[in-house]
Amino acid sequence: MSEFEDKLNTILSSPETMEQLAAIARGLGGAGESTEGEPPAQEQSRSAPSGDGIAGLLS
């Protein structure tokens, strides 16, 4: 359980990773809706760095 807690804390303490999670959540729940001042989730997910993101933390 400690390994899970460590990974969860790493995810929650990283603003970049939290933004990736927010983009995923908007994509799943918003289907075309976006908050004013923010680009749609699809555009954000393209600009998100690959490799070190959420998948890298969870593997």
PDB file with one MODEL, atoms N, CA, C and O in Angstrom:
MODEL        1
ATOM      1  N   MET A   1       0.827  -1.196   0.000  1.00  0.00           N
ATOM      2  CA  MET A   1       0.000   0.000   0.000  1.00  0.00           C
ATOM      3  C   MET A   1       0.871   1.259   0.000  1.00  0.00           C
ATOM      4  O   MET A   1       0.467   2.289  -0.540  1.00  0.00           O
ATOM      5  N   SER A   2       2.038   1.185   0.590  1.00  0.00           N
ATOM      6  CA  SER A   2       2.919   2.342   0.648  1.00  0.00           C
ATOM      7  C   SER A   2       3.350   2.791  -0.741  1.00  0.00           C
ATOM      8  O   SER A   2       3.465   3.990  -0.995  1.00  0.00           O
ATOM      9  N   GLU A   3       3.590   1.836  -1.648  1.00  0.00           N
ATOM     10  CA  GLU A   3       3.982   2.185  -3.009  1.00  0.00           C
ATOM     11  C   GLU A   3       2.854   2.957  -3.704  1.00  0.00           C
ATOM     12  O   GLU A   3       3.106   3.935  -4.408  1.00  0.00           O
ATOM     13  N   PHE A   4       1.616   2.514  -3.500  1.00  0.00           N
ATOM     14  CA  PHE A   4       0.466   3.214  -4.074  1.00  0.00           C
ATOM     15  C   PHE A   4       0.370   4.631  -3.510  1.00  0.00           C
ATOM     16  O   PHE A   4       0.145   5.584  -4.256  1.00  0.00           O
ATOM     17  N   GLU A   5       0.539   4.769  -2.201  1.00  0.00           N
ATOM     18  CA  GLU A   5       0.483   6.086  -1.571  1.00  0.00           C
ATOM     19  C   GLU A   5       1.577   7.010  -2.100  1.00  0.00           C
ATOM     20  O   GLU A   5       1.337   8.195  -2.327  1.00  0.00           O
ATOM     21  N   ASP A   6       2.766   6.472  -2.292  1.00  0.00           N
ATOM     22  CA  ASP A   6       3.867   7.268  -2.838  1.00  0.00           C
ATOM     23  C   ASP A   6       3.541   7.765  -4.240  1.00  0.00           C
ATOM     24  O   ASP A   6       3.760   8.937  -4.549  1.00  0.00           O
ATOM     25  N   LYS A   7       3.021   6.886  -5.089  1.00  0.00           N
ATOM     26  CA  LYS A   7       2.671   7.286  -6.449  1.00  0.00           C
ATOM     27  C   LYS A   7       1.534   8.289  -6.453  1.00  0.00           C
ATOM     28  O   LYS A   7       1.555   9.248  -7.223  1.00  0.00           O
ATOM     29  N   LEU A   8       0.543   8.077  -5.601  1.00  0.00           N
ATOM     30  CA  LEU A   8      -0.580   9.016  -5.510  1.00  0.00           C
ATOM     31  C   LEU A   8      -0.098  10.387  -5.053  1.00  0.00           C
ATOM     32  O   LEU A   8      -0.514  11.402  -5.613  1.00  0.00           O
ATOM     33  N   ASN A   9       0.756  10.436  -4.065  1.00  0.00           N
ATOM     34  CA  ASN A   9       1.304  11.708  -3.594  1.00  0.00           C
ATOM     35  C   ASN A   9       2.118  12.399  -4.681  1.00  0.00           C
ATOM     36  O   ASN A   9       2.077  13.623  -4.803  1.00  0.00           O
ATOM     37  N   THR A  10       2.859  11.623  -5.469  1.00  0.00           N
ATOM     38  CA  THR A  10       3.633  12.186  -6.572  1.00  0.00           C
ATOM     39  C   THR A  10       2.704  12.819  -7.595  1.00  0.00           C
ATOM     40  O   THR A  10       2.960  13.925  -8.071  1.00  0.00           O
ATOM     41  N   ILE A  11       1.632  12.124  -7.934  1.00  0.00           N
ATOM     42  CA  ILE A  11       0.662  12.653  -8.897  1.00  0.00           C
ATOM     43  C   ILE A  11       0.008  13.920  -8.366  1.00  0.00           C
ATOM     44  O   ILE A  11      -0.084  14.920  -9.078  1.00  0.00           O
ATOM     45  N   LEU A  12      -0.443  13.882  -7.128  1.00  0.00           N
ATOM     46  CA  LEU A  12      -1.177  15.019  -6.559  1.00  0.00           C
ATOM     47  C   LEU A  12      -0.291  16.236  -6.304  1.00  0.00           C
ATOM     48  O   LEU A  12      -0.792  17.359  -6.241  1.00  0.00           O
ATOM     49  N   SER A  13       0.999  16.032  -6.159  1.00  0.00           N
ATOM     50  CA  SER A  13       1.887  17.162  -5.878  1.00  0.00           C
ATOM     51  C   SER A  13       2.471  17.787  -7.148  1.00  0.00           C
ATOM     52  O   SER A  13       3.190  18.782  -7.069  1.00  0.00           O
ATOM     53  N   SER A  14       2.172  17.220  -8.305  1.00  0.00           N
ATOM     54  CA  SER A  14       2.706  17.731  -9.561  1.00  0.00           C
ATOM     55  C   SER A  14       1.649  18.531 -10.313  1.00  0.00           C
ATOM     56  O   SER A  14       0.671  17.956 -10.791  1.00  0.00           O
ATOM     57  N   PRO A  15       1.825  19.846 -10.428  1.00  0.00           N
ATOM     58  CA  PRO A  15       0.842  20.665 -11.165  1.00  0.00           C
ATOM     59  C   PRO A  15       0.684  20.216 -12.617  1.00  0.00           C
ATOM     60  O   PRO A  15      -0.420  20.253 -13.161  1.00  0.00           O
ATOM     61  N   GLU A  16       1.774  19.795 -13.243  1.00  0.00           N
ATOM     62  CA  GLU A  16       1.703  19.343 -14.638  1.00  0.00           C
ATOM     63  C   GLU A  16       0.831  18.090 -14.761  1.00  0.00           C
ATOM     64  O   GLU A  16      -0.001  17.990 -15.663  1.00  0.00           O
ATOM     65  N   THR A  17       1.028  17.146 -13.853  1.00  0.00           N
ATOM     66  CA  THR A  17       0.246  15.920 -13.883  1.00  0.00           C
ATOM     67  C   THR A  17      -1.211  16.190 -13.548  1.00  0.00           C
ATOM     68  O   THR A  17      -2.104  15.584 -14.141  1.00  0.00           O
ATOM     69  N   MET A  18      -1.462  17.082 -12.618  1.00  0.00           N
ATOM     70  CA  MET A  18      -2.834  17.438 -12.280  1.00  0.00           C
ATOM     71  C   MET A  18      -3.533  18.090 -13.469  1.00  0.00           C
ATOM     72  O   MET A  18      -4.727  17.870 -13.672  1.00  0.00           O
ATOM     73  N   GLU A  19      -2.817  18.884 -14.253  1.00  0.00           N
ATOM     74  CA  GLU A  19      -3.393  19.488 -15.454  1.00  0.00           C
ATOM     75  C   GLU A  19      -3.741  18.407 -16.474  1.00  0.00           C
ATOM     76  O   GLU A  19      -4.769  18.495 -17.147  1.00  0.00           O
ATOM     77  N   GLN A  20      -2.887  17.385 -16.592  1.00  0.00           N
ATOM     78  CA  GLN A  20      -3.183  16.270 -17.488  1.00  0.00           C
ATOM     79  C   GLN A  20      -4.453  15.549 -17.039  1.00  0.00           C
ATOM     80  O   GLN A  20      -5.295  15.205 -17.868  1.00  0.00           O
ATOM     81  N   LEU A  21      -4.592  15.322 -15.750  1.00  0.00           N
ATOM     82  CA  LEU A  21      -5.796  14.679 -15.228  1.00  0.00           C
ATOM     83  C   LEU A  21      -7.032  15.534 -15.485  1.00  0.00           C
ATOM     84  O   LEU A  21      -8.086  15.009 -15.844  1.00  0.00           O
ATOM     85  N   ALA A  22      -6.909  16.845 -15.303  1.00  0.00           N
ATOM     86  CA  ALA A  22      -8.039  17.745 -15.546  1.00  0.00           C
ATOM     87  C   ALA A  22      -8.442  17.699 -17.019  1.00  0.00           C
ATOM     88  O   ALA A  22      -9.632  17.706 -17.337  1.00  0.00           O
ATOM     89  N   ALA A  23      -7.458  17.650 -17.915  1.00  0.00           N
ATOM     90  CA  ALA A  23      -7.750  17.579 -19.346  1.00  0.00           C
ATOM     91  C   ALA A  23      -8.464  16.271 -19.683  1.00  0.00           C
ATOM     92  O   ALA A  23      -9.398  16.260 -20.485  1.00  0.00           O
ATOM     93  N   ILE A  24      -8.032  15.182 -19.079  1.00  0.00           N
ATOM     94  CA  ILE A  24      -8.676  13.889 -19.307  1.00  0.00           C
ATOM     95  C   ILE A  24     -10.113  13.931 -18.792  1.00  0.00           C
ATOM     96  O   ILE A  24     -11.034  13.475 -19.469  1.00  0.00           O
ATOM     97  N   ALA A  25     -10.298  14.478 -17.600  1.00  0.00           N
ATOM     98  CA  ALA A  25     -11.635  14.555 -17.012  1.00  0.00           C
ATOM     99  C   ALA A  25     -12.565  15.418 -17.863  1.00  0.00           C
ATOM    100  O   ALA A  25     -13.727  15.070 -18.070  1.00  0.00           O
ATOM    101  N   ARG A  26     -12.046  16.550 -18.356  1.00  0.00           N
ATOM    102  CA  ARG A  26     -12.872  17.398 -19.221  1.00  0.00           C
ATOM    103  C   ARG A  26     -13.230  16.657 -20.498  1.00  0.00           C
ATOM    104  O   ARG A  26     -14.354  16.769 -20.987  1.00  0.00           O
ATOM    105  N   GLY A  27     -12.295  15.911 -21.034  1.00  0.00           N
ATOM    106  CA  GLY A  27     -12.551  15.157 -22.256  1.00  0.00           C
ATOM    107  C   GLY A  27     -13.598  14.074 -22.056  1.00  0.00           C
ATOM    108  O   GLY A  27     -14.412  13.822 -22.944  1.00  0.00           O
ATOM    109  N   LEU A  28     -13.581  13.441 -20.905  1.00  0.00           N
ATOM    110  CA  LEU A  28     -14.538  12.374 -20.637  1.00  0.00           C
ATOM    111  C   LEU A  28     -15.921  12.906 -20.282  1.00  0.00           C
ATOM    112  O   LEU A  28     -16.934  12.332 -20.680  1.00  0.00           O
ATOM    113  N   GLY A  29     -15.959  13.988 -19.543  1.00  0.00           N
ATOM    114  CA  GLY A  29     -17.242  14.487 -19.055  1.00  0.00           C
ATOM    115  C   GLY A  29     -17.822  15.631 -19.851  1.00  0.00           C
ATOM    116  O   GLY A  29     -19.037  15.827 -19.848  1.00  0.00           O
ATOM    117  N   GLY A  30     -16.979  16.398 -20.539  1.00  0.00           N
ATOM    118  CA  GLY A  30     -17.452  17.610 -21.178  1.00  0.00           C
ATOM    119  C   GLY A  30     -17.858  17.469 -22.621  1.00  0.00           C
ATOM    120  O   GLY A  30     -18.669  18.267 -23.088  1.00  0.00           O
ATOM    121  N   ALA A  31     -17.355  16.520 -23.347  1.00  0.00           N
ATOM    122  CA  ALA A  31     -17.683  16.273 -24.756  1.00  0.00           C
ATOM    123  C   ALA A  31     -18.028  17.543 -25.509  1.00  0.00           C
ATOM    124  O   ALA A  31     -19.156  17.705 -25.974  1.00  0.00           O
ATOM    125  N   GLY A  32     -17.063  18.445 -25.632  1.00  0.00           N
ATOM    126  CA  GLY A  32     -17.275  19.659 -26.411  1.00  0.00           C
ATOM    127  C   GLY A  32     -17.424  20.905 -25.562  1.00  0.00           C
ATOM    128  O   GLY A  32     -17.301  22.017 -26.076  1.00  0.00           O
ATOM    129  N   GLU A  33     -17.684  20.747 -24.292  1.00  0.00           N
ATOM    130  CA  GLU A  33     -17.790  21.905 -23.415  1.00  0.00           C
ATOM    131  C   GLU A  33     -16.397  22.281 -22.928  1.00  0.00           C
ATOM    132  O   GLU A  33     -15.561  21.412 -22.680  1.00  0.00           O
ATOM    133  N   SER A  34     -16.154  23.582 -22.794  1.00  0.00           N
ATOM    134  CA  SER A  34     -14.882  24.015 -22.229  1.00  0.00           C
ATOM    135  C   SER A  34     -15.112  25.224 -21.347  1.00  0.00           C
ATOM    136  O   SER A  34     -16.073  25.972 -21.525  1.00  0.00           O
ATOM    137  N   THR A  35     -14.220  25.401 -20.398  1.00  0.00           N
ATOM    138  CA  THR A  35     -14.281  26.538 -19.501  1.00  0.00           C
ATOM    139  C   THR A  35     -13.702  27.748 -20.216  1.00  0.00           C
ATOM    140  O   THR A  35     -12.755  27.614 -20.992  1.00  0.00           O
ATOM    141  N   GLU A  36     -14.261  28.931 -19.964  1.00  0.00           N
ATOM    142  CA  GLU A  36     -13.763  30.133 -20.619  1.00  0.00           C
ATOM    143  C   GLU A  36     -12.284  30.320 -20.320  1.00  0.00           C
ATOM    144  O   GLU A  36     -11.838  30.104 -19.194  1.00  0.00           O
ATOM    145  N   GLY A  37     -11.533  30.720 -21.329  1.00  0.00           N
ATOM    146  CA  GLY A  37     -10.118  30.987 -21.155  1.00  0.00           C
ATOM    147  C   GLY A  37      -9.225  29.771 -21.271  1.00  0.00           C
ATOM    148  O   GLY A  37      -8.001  29.907 -21.273  1.00  0.00           O
ATOM    149  N   GLU A  38      -9.804  28.585 -21.367  1.00  0.00           N
ATOM    150  CA  GLU A  38      -9.008  27.376 -21.499  1.00  0.00           C
ATOM    151  C   GLU A  38      -9.289  26.731 -22.848  1.00  0.00           C
ATOM    152  O   GLU A  38     -10.440  26.687 -23.283  1.00  0.00           O
ATOM    153  N   PRO A  39      -8.253  26.230 -23.517  1.00  0.00           N
ATOM    154  CA  PRO A  39      -8.488  25.523 -24.772  1.00  0.00           C
ATOM    155  C   PRO A  39      -9.207  24.208 -24.511  1.00  0.00           C
ATOM    156  O   PRO A  39      -9.131  23.682 -23.401  1.00  0.00           O
ATOM    157  N   PRO A  40      -9.903  23.664 -25.506  1.00  0.00           N
ATOM    158  CA  PRO A  40     -10.584  22.379 -25.324  1.00  0.00           C
ATOM    159  C   PRO A  40      -9.594  21.286 -24.916  1.00  0.00           C
ATOM    160  O   PRO A  40      -8.400  21.379 -25.201  1.00  0.00           O
ATOM    161  N   ALA A  41     -10.101  20.260 -24.250  1.00  0.00           N
ATOM    162  CA  ALA A  41      -9.258  19.185 -23.724  1.00  0.00           C
ATOM    163  C   ALA A  41      -8.426  18.526 -24.814  1.00  0.00           C
ATOM    164  O   ALA A  41      -7.293  18.119 -24.557  1.00  0.00           O
ATOM    165  N   GLN A  42      -8.967  18.412 -26.038  1.00  0.00           N
ATOM    166  CA  GLN A  42      -8.219  17.767 -27.112  1.00  0.00           C
ATOM    167  C   GLN A  42      -6.940  18.528 -27.415  1.00  0.00           C
ATOM    168  O   GLN A  42      -5.894  17.915 -27.627  1.00  0.00           O
ATOM    169  N   GLU A  43      -7.005  19.842 -27.440  1.00  0.00           N
ATOM    170  CA  GLU A  43      -5.815  20.638 -27.717  1.00  0.00           C
ATOM    171  C   GLU A  43      -4.799  20.515 -26.595  1.00  0.00           C
ATOM    172  O   GLU A  43      -3.598  20.460 -26.859  1.00  0.00           O
ATOM    173  N   GLN A  44      -5.253  20.472 -25.356  1.00  0.00           N
ATOM    174  CA  GLN A  44      -4.338  20.348 -24.237  1.00  0.00           C
ATOM    175  C   GLN A  44      -3.658  18.990 -24.242  1.00  0.00           C
ATOM    176  O   GLN A  44      -2.468  18.897 -23.941  1.00  0.00           O
ATOM    177  N   SER A  45      -4.390  17.937 -24.579  1.00  0.00           N
ATOM    178  CA  SER A  45      -3.786  16.616 -24.537  1.00  0.00           C
ATOM    179  C   SER A  45      -2.697  16.473 -25.591  1.00  0.00           C
ATOM    180  O   SER A  45      -1.744  15.721 -25.389  1.00  0.00           O
ATOM    181  N   ARG A  46      -2.819  17.184 -26.720  1.00  0.00           N
ATOM    182  CA  ARG A  46      -1.777  17.132 -27.730  1.00  0.00           C
ATOM    183  C   ARG A  46      -0.511  17.823 -27.259  1.00  0.00           C
ATOM    184  O   ARG A  46       0.592  17.418 -27.625  1.00  0.00           O
ATOM    185  N   SER A  47      -0.661  18.862 -26.449  1.00  0.00           N
ATOM    186  CA  SER A  47       0.509  19.605 -26.004  1.00  0.00           C
ATOM    187  C   SER A  47       1.132  19.004 -24.743  1.00  0.00           C
ATOM    188  O   SER A  47       2.211  19.425 -24.327  1.00  0.00           O
ATOM    189  N   ALA A  48       0.463  18.030 -24.135  1.00  0.00           N
ATOM    190  CA  ALA A  48       0.984  17.411 -22.924  1.00  0.00           C
ATOM    191  C   ALA A  48       2.215  16.569 -23.268  1.00  0.00           C
ATOM    192  O   ALA A  48       2.216  15.852 -24.269  1.00  0.00           O
ATOM    193  N   PRO A  49       3.249  16.654 -22.452  1.00  0.00           N
ATOM    194  CA  PRO A  49       4.449  15.875 -22.723  1.00  0.00           C
ATOM    195  C   PRO A  49       4.161  14.384 -22.601  1.00  0.00           C
ATOM    196  O   PRO A  49       3.367  13.966 -21.759  1.00  0.00           O
ATOM    197  N   SER A  50       4.801  13.593 -23.434  1.00  0.00           N
ATOM    198  CA  SER A  50       4.599  12.160 -23.372  1.00  0.00           C
ATOM    199  C   SER A  50       5.774  11.505 -22.652  1.00  0.00           C
ATOM    200  O   SER A  50       6.858  12.078 -22.543  1.00  0.00           O
ATOM    201  N   GLY A  51       5.535  10.317 -22.175  1.00  0.00           N
ATOM    202  CA  GLY A  51       6.606   9.543 -21.545  1.00  0.00           C
ATOM    203  C   GLY A  51       6.621   9.661 -20.028  1.00  0.00           C
ATOM    204  O   GLY A  51       6.471   8.658 -19.331  1.00  0.00           O
ATOM    205  N   ASP A  52       6.800  10.873 -19.507  1.00  0.00           N
ATOM    206  CA  ASP A  52       6.926  11.042 -18.071  1.00  0.00           C
ATOM    207  C   ASP A  52       5.582  11.339 -17.399  1.00  0.00           C
ATOM    208  O   ASP A  52       5.531  11.513 -16.182  1.00  0.00           O
ATOM    209  N   GLY A  53       4.524  11.398 -18.154  1.00  0.00           N
ATOM    210  CA  GLY A  53       3.223  11.772 -17.627  1.00  0.00           C
ATOM    211  C   GLY A  53       2.640  10.740 -16.672  1.00  0.00           C
ATOM    212  O   GLY A  53       3.365  10.018 -15.988  1.00  0.00           O
ATOM    213  N   ILE A  54       1.353  10.691 -16.646  1.00  0.00           N
ATOM    214  CA  ILE A  54       0.622   9.820 -15.724  1.00  0.00           C
ATOM    215  C   ILE A  54       0.989   8.359 -15.950  1.00  0.00           C
ATOM    216  O   ILE A  54       1.209   7.620 -14.989  1.00  0.00           O
ATOM    217  N   ALA A  55       1.057   7.939 -17.196  1.00  0.00           N
ATOM    218  CA  ALA A  55       1.382   6.537 -17.475  1.00  0.00           C
ATOM    219  C   ALA A  55       2.762   6.161 -16.920  1.00  0.00           C
ATOM    220  O   ALA A  55       2.953   5.051 -16.422  1.00  0.00           O
ATOM    221  N   GLY A  56       3.705   7.075 -17.008  1.00  0.00           N
ATOM    222  CA  GLY A  56       5.034   6.808 -16.479  1.00  0.00           C
ATOM    223  C   GLY A  56       5.034   6.668 -14.958  1.00  0.00           C
ATOM    224  O   GLY A  56       5.799   5.881 -14.400  1.00  0.00           O
ATOM    225  N   LEU A  57       4.173   7.434 -14.295  1.00  0.00           N
ATOM    226  CA  LEU A  57       4.108   7.360 -12.845  1.00  0.00           C
ATOM    227  C   LEU A  57       3.408   6.090 -12.377  1.00  0.00           C
ATOM    228  O   LEU A  57       3.735   5.543 -11.324  1.00  0.00           O
ATOM    229  N   LEU A  58       2.443   5.627 -13.165  1.00  0.00           N
ATOM    230  CA  LEU A  58       1.662   4.468 -12.743  1.00  0.00           C
ATOM    231  C   LEU A  58       2.287   3.135 -13.124  1.00  0.00           C
ATOM    232  O   LEU A  58       1.834   2.089 -12.659  1.00  0.00           O
ATOM    233  N   SER A  59       3.314   3.153 -13.954  1.00  0.00           N
ATOM    234  CA  SER A  59       3.922   1.882 -14.364  1.00  0.00           C
ATOM    235  C   SER A  59       4.994   1.424 -13.406  1.00  0.00           C
ATOM    236  O   SER A  59       5.599   0.372 -13.614  1.00  0.00           O
TER     237      SER A  59
ENDMDL
END
